[in-house]
């Protein structure tokens, strides 16, 4: 049993409250006419009874239904549920997780501003910063996830925003969010945090001083690998309205049908995450025992460098982690991956299925040194761990067999 499994403190109490809230979120709203799940309202045009109502419609742009772009009751029901889970003022839904990230950045930055980004951010975040924001005249700098309160030394007079992701994409370093936000709040600098890994069940960025909590609802909030959706939650009314305005100006909308699916997925988010975590812990411990494995990158493991921060700030760990192997050849990599049965090769994660893919963080990092070796990213799904372990045992057996095969004599490598 891990420390988390035996925890009966405030974190466990919050987890229990979240579990109840997720089951009952918006199910008793008068707008749902007694239905357990909010129905799907599809709309573009909204009509009005009087010209006065039509002319005054923008009074309800932030809290009503005035045009399909701004959301229907289905969108609002999901947004309210996520805002409650995040302990934020309000949530804006977008067409994807990447859209949520880029819109949150766009809402608070303009030409001449300076943006600080954690070096371990998701690669698409980094590409948007390097290829789009810099082209708009915004300065972008990267910092180590270990910086903590030292972020103060990187702030400039024109620094307007700090963007975080913890744990880091692919390499899973933990950042001291509270130490960073203590500095940024003193300076009046906005902070945003990509919280997709933990979800707001296991980590609540706004409670740690973050202004904007971002999640790719495509992942755990949906949980079924069939939806593209993003969510950005503002800590205050002012921030929420800026986010809502940015989404409107860029024409970003979330489909009511996708909102319905994510709302339904939320009902089981708590129990799914519990299973993801349990499976991940068991798989991670198994990986650590394999001679080809140099290290397992999972904050819930006691030997992870950020384990103490994880214990302090998080109430659990999701199913995503990294495994660093000794270097492998192309032939060995193919032998390892191509015979997988239950683990699938796919770029996303957070769904019910287990995934495993090779990963290359080095080209997208500026701070620190990336350790040599073969990095793989593992997502522990909801299958039986016994079955998953058999799949992994077979994969390592193929890897070892490929290494044991004698090299082909030079004369036999090419046809005459």
C-alpha positions in Angstrom: 0.0 0.0 0.0 1.3 3.5 -0.9 1.2 6.5 1.4 -1.7 7.8 -0.7 -3.7 4.6 -0.3 -3.5 4.9 3.4 -4.1 8.7 3.6 -7.1 9.7 5.7 -6.3 13.4 5.9 -7.7 16.5 4.1 -6.7 15.1 0.7 -8.8 12.0 1.2 -11.8 14.1 2.4 -11.5 16.3 -0.7 -11.4 13.2 -2.9 -14.6 11.9 -1.3 -16.3 15.2 -1.9 -15.2 15.3 -5.5 -16.6 11.7 -6.0 -20.0 12.8 -4.8 -19.9 16.1 -6.8 -19.0 14.3 -10.0 -22.0 11.9 -9.7 -24.5 14.6 -9.0 -23.1 17.6 -10.9 -26.0 19.4 -12.6 -28.3 16.3 -12.2 -30.7 18.3 -10.0 -30.7 21.5 -12.0 -34.1 22.9 -12.9 -32.8 23.3 -16.4 -32.6 19.5 -17.0 -36.3 18.8 -16.3 -35.6 15.9 -14.0 -33.1 14.2 -16.3 -30.0 12.7 -14.7 -27.8 14.0 -17.5 -28.3 17.3 -19.2 -29.7 16.7 -22.7 -28.0 17.7 -25.9 -29.0 21.2 -27.1 -27.7 21.9 -30.6 -28.1 25.4 -31.9 -26.5 28.1 -33.9 -29.3 30.8 -34.2 -31.2 31.7 -31.0 -34.4 33.6 -31.6 -36.0 36.2 -29.3 -39.6 37.2 -28.5 -39.1 40.9 -28.6 -36.7 43.3 -30.3 -35.7 44.6 -26.8 -34.6 41.1 -25.8 -32.6 40.8 -29.0 -30.9 44.1 -28.6 -30.0 43.3 -24.9 -28.8 39.8 -25.6 -25.1 40.5 -25.0 -25.9 41.2 -21.4 -26.0 37.4 -21.1 -22.9 36.6 -23.1 -21.1 35.1 -20.1 -23.9 33.3 -18.4 -26.7 32.6 -20.9 -27.5 31.2 -24.4 -27.4 34.0 -27.0 -25.7 32.3 -30.0 -24.3 28.8 -30.7 -20.7 30.0 -30.7 -21.0 31.0 -27.0 -22.5 27.6 -26.0 -25.9 26.1 -25.3 -27.3 24.7 -22.0 -25.3 21.5 -22.7 -22.0 23.4 -22.8 -22.9 25.4 -19.8 -23.8 22.4 -17.7 -20.4 20.8 -18.4 -18.6 24.1 -17.8 -20.3 24.5 -14.5 -19.4 21.0 -13.4 -15.7 21.5 -14.3 -15.6 24.9 -12.6 -16.9 23.3 -9.4 -14.4 20.5 -9.6 -11.6 23.1 -10.2 -12.8 25.4 -7.4 -12.7 28.2 -9.9 -15.0 31.0 -10.9 -15.9 29.7 -14.4 -14.8 27.4 -17.2 -14.6 28.0 -20.9 -14.8 25.0 -23.2 -12.9 24.8 -26.4 -12.6 22.4 -29.4 -9.4 20.7 -28.1 -6.9 20.7 -25.3 -4.4 22.5 -27.6 -7.0 25.1 -28.3 -7.4 25.7 -24.6 -3.7 26.2 -24.2 -3.3 28.6 -27.1 -6.4 30.6 -26.2 -5.3 31.0 -22.6 -2.0 32.4 -23.9 -3.6 34.6 -26.5 -6.0 36.1 -24.0 -3.3 37.8 -21.9 -0.4 38.4 -24.3 0.3 41.1 -26.9 3.3 42.3 -28.9 6.1 43.5 -26.7 5.2 41.2 -23.8 7.4 38.5 -22.3 6.2 35.0 -21.6 8.0 32.5 -19.3 7.3 28.8 -20.1 8.3 25.7 -18.2 10.9 23.8 -20.2 9.0 20.5 -19.9 5.8 21.8 -21.5 3.8 19.7 -24.0 5.5 19.9 -27.4 2.5 21.5 -29.1 2.5 24.3 -26.5 6.2 24.9 -27.2 5.6 25.0 -31.0 2.8 27.5 -30.6 5.1 29.7 -28.5 8.1 29.4 -30.8 6.2 29.5 -34.1 3.2 31.7 -33.5 3.7 33.9 -30.4 7.2 35.0 -31.4 5.9 35.9 -34.8 3.4 38.2 -33.1 6.2 40.1 -31.3 6.0 38.2 -28.0 9.2 37.2 -26.3 9.4 33.7 -25.0 11.8 32.2 -22.5 12.0 28.8 -20.9 12.9 27.8 -17.4 13.8 24.6 -15.5 11.0 22.9 -13.6 13.3 22.9 -10.5 13.4 26.7 -10.3 10.8 27.3 -7.6 11.0 30.8 -6.1 14.0 31.4 -8.3 11.6 32.4 -11.0 11.9 35.9 -9.6 15.4 36.2 -11.2 13.9 35.6 -14.7 11.1 38.2 -14.5 11.4 41.2 -16.6 9.5 44.5 -16.6 7.5 43.2 -19.5 6.8 39.7 -18.2 3.1 39.2 -18.3 2.6 35.5 -17.9 4.1 32.3 -16.6 3.0 29.0 -18.1 3.4 25.8 -16.2 2.9 22.1 -16.7 3.5 19.7 -13.8 4.5 17.0 -14.0 6.5 17.7 -17.1 5.5 16.2 -20.5 7.4 13.0 -21.2 9.9 13.3 -18.4 7.6 13.9 -15.4 9.5 16.5 -13.4 7.5 18.2 -10.6 7.4 22.0 -10.2 6.9 23.8 -7.0 3.7 25.5 -8.1 3.1 27.4 -4.8 6.7 28.8 -4.7 6.3 30.1 -8.2 2.8 31.6 -7.8 3.9 33.3 -4.5 6.3 35.3 -6.7 4.0 36.0 -9.6 1.1 37.2 -7.5 3.4 39.7 -5.8 4.3 41.1 -9.2 0.8 40.9 -10.7 1.8 38.3 -13.3 -0.8 35.9 -14.6 -0.1 32.1 -14.3 -1.6 29.3 -16.3 -1.1 25.6 -15.7 -1.7 22.6 -18.0 -3.2 20.1 -15.5 -4.1 17.3 -17.9 -1.9 14.7 -16.2 -3.5 14.9 -12.8 -6.9 16.2 -13.7 -8.6 18.5 -11.1 -9.4 15.3 -9.1 -5.8 14.8 -8.1 -4.5 18.4 -8.2 -6.3 21.7 -8.0 -4.0 24.4 -9.4 -6.3 27.3 -8.4 -5.9 26.4 -4.8 -2.1 26.7 -5.3 -2.3 30.2 -6.6 -2.7 29.6 -10.3 -4.9 31.9 -12.2 -5.9 29.6 -15.1 -6.2 25.8 -14.9 -6.2 24.1 -18.2 -7.2 20.5 -19.1 -7.4 18.5 -22.2 -10.8 17.0 -21.6 -10.0 14.7 -24.5 -8.0 12.7 -21.9 -9.3 11.7 -18.5 -12.3 14.0 -18.2 -13.8 12.1 -21.2 -12.0 8.9 -20.6 -13.3 7.0 -23.7 -11.0 8.0 -26.5 -13.8 9.4 -28.7 -13.9 13.2 -28.0 -11.8 16.3 -28.7 -12.4 19.0 -26.0 -10.5 21.4 -23.9 -11.3 23.4 -20.8 -9.8 26.5 -19.3 -10.9 27.6 -15.8 -10.4 31.1 -14.5 -9.8 31.7 -10.8 -11.7 35.0 -10.8 -14.6 36.6 -12.8 -12.3 39.0 -14.5 -10.0 36.1 -15.8 -13.0 34.0 -16.8 -14.4 36.8 -18.9 -11.1 37.4 -20.6 -10.9 33.7 -21.5 -14.5 33.7 -22.7 -13.8 36.8 -24.9 -10.7 35.2 -26.3 -12.5 32.1 -27.3 -15.2 34.2 -29.0 -12.7 36.4 -30.9 -10.9 33.3 -32.2 -14.2 31.6 -33.1 -13.5 28.6 -30.9 -16.5 26.6 -29.9 -17.1 23.2 -28.3 -19.6 20.8 -29.8 -22.7 20.2 -27.6 -22.5 16.5 -28.5 -18.9 16.3 -27.3 -19.9 18.3 -24.1 -22.6 15.7 -23.5 -20.1 12.8 -23.8 -17.6 14.5 -21.5 -20.3 15.2 -18.9 -21.2 11.6 -19.0 -17.5 10.6 -18.6 -17.2 12.9 -15.6 -19.6 10.6 -13.7 -16.9 7.9 -13.5 -13.8 10.1 -13.5 -13.1 9.4 -9.8 -13.3 5.6 -10.1 -11.5 5.5 -13.4 -8.6 7.5 -12.0 -8.4 5.2 -9.0 -8.0 2.2 -11.3 -5.5 4.0 -13.6 -3.4 4.8 -10.6 -3.5 1.3 -9.1 -2.5 -0.2 -12.5 0.2 2.3 -13.1 1.8 1.7 -9.7 1.8 -2.1 -10.3 3.2 -1.7 -13.8 5.8 0.9 -12.7 7.0 -1.4 -9.9 7.4 -4.3 -12.4 9.3 -2.1 -14.9 11.8 -1.2 -12.1 12.7 -4.8 -11.7 13.7 -5.3 -15.3 17.5 -5.3 -16.0 17.1 -3.2 -19.2 15.3 -0.4 -17.3 17.4 2.5 -16.0 14.6 4.3 -14.3 10.9 4.7 -14.1 9.6 8.3 -14.3 6.5 8.4 -12.1 6.0 10.9 -9.3 4.2 8.4 -7.1 7.3 6.2 -6.7 9.3 7.0 -3.6 12.6 7.3 -5.5 11.2 9.9 -7.9 13.1 13.2 -7.4 9.8 15.1 -7.1 8.0 12.5 -4.8 8.0 14.9 -1.8 6.3 17.6 -3.9 3.8 15.1 -5.2 3.0 14.0 -1.6 2.5 17.6 -0.6 0.5 18.9 -3.5 -1.3 16.0 -5.1 -4.0 13.6 -3.9 -3.1 10.9 -6.4 -1.2 10.0 -9.6 -2.7 9.2 -13.0 -1.9 6.3 -15.3 0.7 8.1 -17.4 4.5 7.6 -16.8 7.8 7.2 -18.5 10.3 4.3 -18.6 13.9 4.9 -19.6 15.6 1.9 -21.1 19.1 1.2 -22.1 19.7 2.3 -25.7 18.0 0.1 -28.3 18.6 -0.4 -32.0 15.9 0.1 -34.6 15.6 -3.7 -34.8 15.2 -4.1 -31.1 12.7 -1.3 -30.9 10.6 -3.0 -33.6 10.8 -6.3 -31.8 9.6 -4.7 -28.6 6.7 -2.7 -29.9 5.4 -4.6 -33.0 4.3 -7.7 -31.2 2.2 -5.9 -28.5 -1.2 -7.3 -28.0 -3.1 -5.2 -25.3 -0.9 -2.2 -25.3 -1.7 -0.1 -28.4 0.5 2.4 -30.2 -1.2 5.8 -30.1 -0.4 9.4 -29.5 -3.2 10.3 -27.0 -3.8 8.9 -23.5 -6.3 9.2 -20.7 -8.8 6.7 -22.2 -9.8 3.3 -21.0 -7.1 1.5 -23.1 -3.4 1.0 -22.3 -0.9 2.7 -24.7 2.8 2.6 -25.1 4.9 4.6 -27.5 8.6 5.6 -28.0 9.3 9.2 -26.9 12.0 11.8 -27.8 12.0 14.8 -25.4 15.5 16.1 -26.3 14.7 18.2 -29.4 12.1 20.2 -27.5 14.2 21.1 -24.4 16.4 24.1 -23.6 17.3 23.7 -19.9 19.3 20.9 -18.5 20.5 17.7 -20.1 18.3 14.8 -21.3 19.7 11.5 -20.2 20.7 9.1 -23.0 18.8 5.9 -23.5 15.4 4.8 -25.0 12.5 6.6 -23.4 9.0 5.1 -23.7 5.7 6.6 -22.6 3.3 4.3 -20.9 -0.4 4.8 -20.2 -1.9 2.2 -17.8 -5.4 1.6 -18.9 -8.3 -0.2 -17.1 -7.4 -3.7 -18.1 -6.4 -6.5 -15.7 -2.8 -5.9 -14.7 -2.1 -9.6 -14.9 -2.9 -9.5 -18.6 -0.9 -6.3 -19.1 2.1 -7.8 -17.4 2.0 -10.8 -19.7 2.0 -8.5 -22.7 5.1 -6.7 -21.2 6.8 -9.9 -20.4 6.4 -11.0 -24.0 7.7 -7.6 -25.3 10.9 -7.9 -23.2 11.4 -11.5 -24.2 11.3 -10.3 -27.9 13.7 -7.5 -27.1 16.2 -9.9 -25.4 15.9 -12.4 -28.2 16.6 -9.7 -30.8 19.8 -8.8 -28.9 20.9 -12.4 -28.7 20.6 -13.0 -32.5 24.0 -13.2 -34.2 24.8 -10.5 -36.6 24.4 -11.4 -40.3 27.7 -12.0 -42.1 28.6 -9.0 -44.3 28.5 -11.2 -47.4 24.9 -12.1 -46.7 23.6 -8.6 -46.2 23.1 -7.8 -49.8 22.2 -9.8 -52.8 25.0 -10.3 -55.5 
